[in-house]
Amino acid sequence: MELPKPMVKAHEILVKIKATAVNSGDVRVRGLAVKGVTKFIMRLVLGFSKPRKPILGTVYSGEIEAVGDKVTTFKVGDRVFGMTRFKFGTYAEYIAVSEKSNITPMPENATHEEAVSLIFGGQSALYFLDKAKLRESENPNVLIYGATGSVGSAALQIARHHGADITAVCSSEGKQMVQDLGVDDPILYDREDFTKVSKRFDIVFDAVGKTSKKQCAPLLKKGGRFVIVAGLDIASESRVQLL
C-alpha cells in the first residue's frame, strides 16, 4: 500500500531503506512459534487478531535522507544500518528512527545487502556468547549447533576471534560453508548423533533452538555452560554490538 513518507522529529533521522531481511526471529513472531504461556504473552505484545504494527520487519540498511533540527550524530547522505526490534517497520521504503536508537554507520566495505545480513545473527550471537561468558574463558572448547544459520555462522566467527576451539554441528549440505569459515571437520547431524562424541565442552550453544539442556548435558565439562536460542530469552540488541 501507499503510505505518507514519515516526518522526522527533532531528534530523529529519516532513512531511505535499501535492504532488509527475513530472519528466524521474524518466523517465530509471525507464526507464534513458541509454546505454552509464551504464546499468550506474545499475542499480548504483538496483537491478538492482527499485528499492532502493520509494517513488519526489524533490520535495515540504507541512506539518511533527512535529519531533525537537533540531530548531531548523523548527516544527510550517511550510509547506516540498524535494528528496530518490536517497533518493526523496516519493510517499507522509509523509516524514521531516533538518532539514539540501535543504528550506526555501515561497514565501509559492505554492500547494503551484506550489511543488513550481519545484524540479527551477529547481535544474537554476541548476546548468547556473552551469557555463556565466552570472553572470560581462556581458549574454551565450544560446540555450536546450527553453525550455518544466521546466528550460528556469526557465533562461529566470534568464537574464533576469541581463540576458541570450535566444533560445529551442521547438515551435510552446510559442510562446505562451515569449512570455509575455518572449521575443518564439522559434525554432520544427518549422518551421526552429535551427542555421542567423546569430546567435552566449556560451552554448548544451540543457535537454532532445537535441542535441550538435558540432551546436551553429557557434552559439558564440569561447570560448562549451555545456552539456547529459544523461548522468551531474546537478545538485547544495542549500538555497541553493531560496532
C-alpha positions as CSV (number, residue, x, y, z in Angstrom):
1,M,0.0,0.0,0.0
2,E,1.0,3.6,-0.4
3,L,1.7,5.5,2.9
4,P,2.9,9.0,3.6
5,K,6.6,9.5,3.9
6,P,7.4,9.7,7.7
7,M,8.1,13.2,9.1
8,V,11.1,13.4,11.4
9,K,11.0,14.9,14.9
10,A,13.8,17.0,16.4
11,H,16.0,14.0,17.4
12,E,15.0,11.7,14.5
13,I,16.5,10.7,11.2
14,L,14.8,9.6,8.0
15,V,16.3,6.5,6.4
16,K,15.6,5.5,2.8
17,I,15.8,1.7,3.2
18,K,18.0,0.0,0.6
19,A,17.9,-3.6,2.0
20,T,16.1,-5.6,4.7
21,A,15.9,-9.3,5.6
22,V,13.7,-12.1,6.9
23,N,15.3,-14.0,9.8
24,S,14.4,-16.7,12.3
25,G,13.1,-14.1,14.7
26,D,10.6,-12.9,12.2
27,V,9.5,-16.5,11.6
28,R,8.9,-17.0,15.4
29,V,6.9,-13.8,15.6
30,R,4.7,-14.3,12.5
31,G,3.9,-17.9,13.3
32,L,3.8,-17.5,17.1
33,A,6.3,-20.4,17.0
34,V,6.5,-20.7,20.8
35,K,4.9,-23.0,23.4
36,G,2.7,-22.7,26.4
37,V,2.1,-19.3,28.2
38,T,4.7,-17.7,26.0
39,K,2.3,-17.8,23.1
40,F,-0.3,-15.8,25.1
41,I,2.4,-13.3,26.1
42,M,3.4,-12.8,22.5
43,R,-0.2,-12.2,21.5
44,L,-0.4,-9.5,24.2
45,V,2.7,-7.8,22.9
46,L,2.3,-8.2,19.2
47,G,-1.5,-8.2,18.7
48,F,-4.3,-10.9,19.0
49,S,-6.0,-10.9,15.6
50,K,-3.5,-8.8,13.6
51,P,-0.1,-7.1,14.2
52,R,-0.2,-4.0,16.3
53,K,2.5,-2.7,14.0
54,P,1.2,-3.3,10.4
55,I,4.6,-2.8,8.8
56,L,6.7,-5.7,9.8
57,G,10.5,-6.1,9.5
58,T,13.2,-5.5,12.1
59,V,16.5,-4.9,10.3
60,Y,17.5,-2.4,7.7
61,S,20.3,-0.7,5.9
62,G,20.0,2.5,3.9
63,E,20.9,6.1,3.4
64,I,19.9,9.1,5.5
65,E,17.6,11.4,3.6
66,A,16.7,13.9,6.3
67,V,17.5,14.7,9.9
68,G,15.7,16.5,12.7
69,D,16.9,20.0,13.7
70,K,18.5,18.7,16.9
71,V,20.3,15.7,15.4
72,T,24.1,15.8,16.0
73,T,25.2,12.2,15.4
74,F,24.3,11.8,11.7
75,K,24.0,13.8,8.5
76,V,22.2,13.5,5.2
77,G,23.8,11.0,2.9
78,D,25.3,8.8,5.6
79,R,25.1,5.0,4.9
80,V,23.7,3.4,8.0
81,F,22.3,0.1,9.3
82,G,20.3,-0.9,12.4
83,M,17.5,-2.8,14.1
84,T,14.1,-1.8,15.3
85,R,13.2,-4.9,17.3
86,F,9.5,-4.9,18.3
87,K,8.9,-1.4,16.8
88,F,9.2,-3.2,13.4
89,G,8.7,-1.0,10.3
90,T,11.6,-2.0,8.1
91,Y,9.6,-3.5,5.3
92,A,8.9,0.0,3.8
93,E,10.8,2.4,1.6
94,Y,11.4,4.9,4.5
95,I,11.6,4.8,8.3
96,A,12.1,7.5,10.9
97,V,14.2,6.4,13.9
98,S,15.8,8.2,16.9
99,E,19.4,9.0,16.4
100,K,20.0,7.2,19.8
101,S,18.3,4.0,18.6
102,N,20.1,0.9,17.5
103,I,21.7,2.4,14.4
104,T,25.3,3.1,13.3
105,P,27.3,3.7,10.2
106,M,27.6,0.7,7.9
107,P,31.0,-1.0,7.4
108,E,32.7,0.9,4.6
109,N,33.5,-2.2,2.5
110,A,30.0,-3.7,2.7
111,T,27.0,-3.6,0.3
112,H,23.6,-2.8,1.8
113,E,22.7,-6.5,1.4
114,E,25.8,-7.6,3.2
115,A,25.4,-5.1,6.0
116,V,21.8,-6.0,6.7
117,S,22.6,-9.7,6.8
118,L,25.0,-9.1,9.8
119,I,22.6,-7.6,12.2
120,F,20.2,-10.2,13.6
121,G,22.7,-13.1,13.6
122,G,25.6,-11.0,14.9
123,Q,23.7,-9.4,17.7
124,S,22.0,-12.6,18.8
125,A,25.4,-14.5,18.8
126,L,27.1,-11.8,20.8
127,Y,24.3,-11.8,23.4
128,F,24.3,-15.6,23.9
129,L,28.0,-16.0,23.9
130,D,28.4,-13.2,26.4
131,K,25.8,-15.0,28.5
132,A,27.9,-18.1,28.3
133,K,30.9,-16.0,29.4
134,L,33.0,-16.7,26.3
135,R,35.2,-13.6,26.7
136,E,36.0,-14.7,30.3
137,S,37.2,-18.1,29.2
138,E,40.7,-18.9,28.0
139,N,40.9,-21.0,24.8
140,P,37.5,-22.6,25.5
141,N,36.1,-25.7,23.7
142,V,32.9,-24.5,22.1
143,L,30.2,-26.6,20.3
144,I,27.9,-24.7,18.0
145,Y,24.7,-26.5,16.9
146,G,23.2,-25.0,13.8
147,A,26.5,-23.5,12.6
148,T,25.3,-22.5,9.1
149,G,22.4,-20.3,10.1
150,S,22.5,-16.5,10.6
151,V,23.1,-16.8,14.4
152,G,25.3,-19.9,14.2
153,S,27.7,-18.7,11.5
154,A,28.1,-15.4,13.3
155,A,28.8,-17.3,16.6
156,L,31.4,-19.4,14.9
157,Q,33.3,-16.4,13.7
158,I,33.0,-14.5,17.0
159,A,34.2,-17.6,18.9
160,R,37.2,-18.0,16.6
161,H,38.0,-14.3,17.2
162,H,38.2,-15.1,20.9
163,G,40.5,-18.1,20.4
164,A,38.0,-20.8,20.9
165,D,38.5,-24.4,19.8
166,I,35.3,-24.9,17.8
167,T,33.2,-27.9,17.0
168,A,30.5,-27.1,14.5
169,V,27.3,-29.1,14.0
170,C,25.6,-28.8,10.7
171,S,24.0,-30.8,7.8
172,S,25.9,-32.4,5.0
173,E,24.7,-29.5,2.8
174,G,26.3,-27.0,5.0
175,K,29.7,-28.7,5.4
176,Q,31.5,-26.6,2.8
177,M,30.3,-23.4,4.3
178,V,31.5,-24.3,7.7
179,Q,34.9,-25.4,6.3
180,D,35.1,-22.1,4.5
181,L,34.6,-20.4,7.9
182,G,37.6,-22.3,9.4
183,V,36.2,-25.5,10.9
184,D,37.8,-28.4,9.1
185,D,35.9,-31.4,10.5
186,P,32.2,-30.5,11.4
187,I,29.8,-33.0,12.8
188,L,27.1,-33.7,10.2
189,Y,23.9,-34.3,12.2
190,D,22.2,-36.1,9.3
191,R,25.0,-38.7,9.4
192,E,25.8,-39.0,13.1
193,D,24.4,-38.2,16.6
194,F,26.4,-35.2,17.8
195,T,25.6,-36.0,21.4
196,K,27.7,-39.2,21.2
197,V,31.0,-37.5,20.6
198,S,33.7,-38.2,23.3
199,K,34.9,-34.6,23.5
200,R,33.6,-32.3,26.3
201,F,32.9,-28.6,26.0
202,D,33.1,-25.5,28.1
203,I,30.2,-24.0,26.1
204,V,27.4,-25.7,24.1
205,F,25.4,-23.2,22.0
206,D,22.3,-24.2,20.3
207,A,21.9,-21.4,17.7
208,V,18.5,-22.7,16.3
209,G,16.6,-23.8,19.4
210,K,16.1,-27.5,18.5
211,T,17.9,-29.3,21.4
212,S,17.6,-29.1,25.2
213,K,19.9,-28.7,28.2
214,K,19.1,-32.3,29.2
215,Q,20.1,-33.6,25.7
216,C,23.3,-31.7,25.7
217,A,24.3,-32.1,29.4
218,P,26.6,-35.1,28.6
219,L,28.7,-32.9,26.3
220,L,29.5,-30.3,29.0
221,K,32.6,-30.2,31.2
222,K,32.1,-29.7,34.9
223,G,31.0,-26.1,35.2
224,G,30.3,-25.9,31.4
225,R,27.5,-23.7,30.2
226,F,24.6,-24.4,27.8
227,V,22.8,-21.6,26.0
228,I,20.0,-21.8,23.5
229,V,18.0,-19.5,21.2
230,A,14.5,-20.3,22.4
231,G,11.6,-19.1,24.5
232,L,11.5,-15.6,25.9
233,D,15.3,-15.3,26.2
234,I,15.6,-12.7,23.4
235,A,18.9,-11.0,22.6
236,S,19.2,-7.4,23.9
237,E,20.4,-5.5,20.9
238,S,22.5,-2.4,21.2
239,R,24.5,0.0,19.1
240,V,27.7,-1.2,20.9
241,Q,27.0,-4.7,19.4
242,L,26.7,-3.2,15.9
243,L,30.1,-1.5,16.3
